[in-house]
Amino acid sequence: MTYEPQVNDYVKWKNGVEGWVYFKCEEYITIEHSVRPKDELNYLACSIHKNDRLLVICYHQQYDELEYIDSRKTIHQTHRISFIVNPNL
């Protein structure tokens, strides 16, 4: 069975792109590859969003090229969190 990506999943694509699934519809998903703060001029021109995002489209027929890594509970989590488990605790 092919992995079915969901918004807020962190994925790696075999072409080297990795990031959070930002949007999903029947035909494709977008992967948030990078985020950077807008400069002041761009923010003043459109203050709805504080950041510029580079989104990459992955079409449904390419989902088998994705590897699920992790999920986040909220869109405000921008980095993956790794935990080291100490078996002696």
C-alpha positions in Angstrom: 0.0 0.0 0.0 1.2 3.5 -0.9 1.8 6.0 1.8 -1.0 8.7 1.9 0.6 12.0 3.1 -1.4 14.2 5.4 -1.0 17.9 6.2 1.6 18.4 9.0 3.5 15.2 8.1 7.3 15.6 7.6 8.3 13.7 4.5 11.4 13.0 2.4 11.1 12.7 -1.3 13.5 10.5 -3.2 14.6 13.5 -5.3 16.2 15.1 -2.2 13.3 17.5 -1.2 12.1 17.2 2.4 9.8 19.2 4.5 6.3 19.6 6.0 3.3 18.7 4.0 1.7 22.2 3.8 -1.4 21.6 1.6 -3.3 18.6 0.2 -6.0 18.1 -2.4 -7.0 15.1 -4.6 -4.4 15.8 -7.2 -1.3 16.8 -5.3 0.4 17.9 -2.0 2.8 20.8 -1.5 5.9 20.3 0.6 7.2 23.3 2.5 10.9 23.1 1.5 12.1 26.3 3.1 10.8 29.3 5.1 12.3 32.7 5.6 11.0 35.9 7.1 9.8 38.6 4.7 11.7 41.8 4.5 10.0 44.9 5.7 8.9 46.1 2.2 7.3 42.7 1.3 5.6 42.5 4.7 4.1 46.0 4.3 2.8 45.0 0.8 1.1 41.9 2.2 0.9 41.7 6.0 -1.3 38.6 6.0 1.8 36.4 6.1 5.0 37.1 7.9 7.2 34.6 6.0 8.0 33.6 2.4 7.7 29.9 1.7 9.2 27.7 -1.0 6.6 25.0 -1.8 7.2 22.1 -4.0 4.4 20.2 -5.7 4.3 16.4 -5.5 1.5 14.8 -7.6 -0.6 11.9 -6.4 1.1 9.4 -8.7 4.5 10.3 -7.0 3.4 9.5 -3.4 5.2 6.2 -3.6 8.4 8.2 -3.8 7.8 9.8 -0.4 9.1 8.5 2.9 7.1 9.4 6.1 9.4 10.7 8.8 7.3 12.4 11.5 4.2 14.5 12.2 3.6 17.7 14.0 0.6 18.6 16.1 0.4 22.3 15.0 1.5 24.4 12.1 3.5 26.6 14.6 6.1 23.8 15.1 8.7 24.6 12.5 11.4 22.1 13.3 11.3 18.4 13.9 11.9 17.4 17.5 14.1 14.4 18.1 14.2 12.6 21.4 16.9 10.4 22.8 15.5 7.7 25.0 17.6 6.6 28.0 16.8 2.9 28.6 18.2 3.3 32.2 15.4 5.6 33.3 
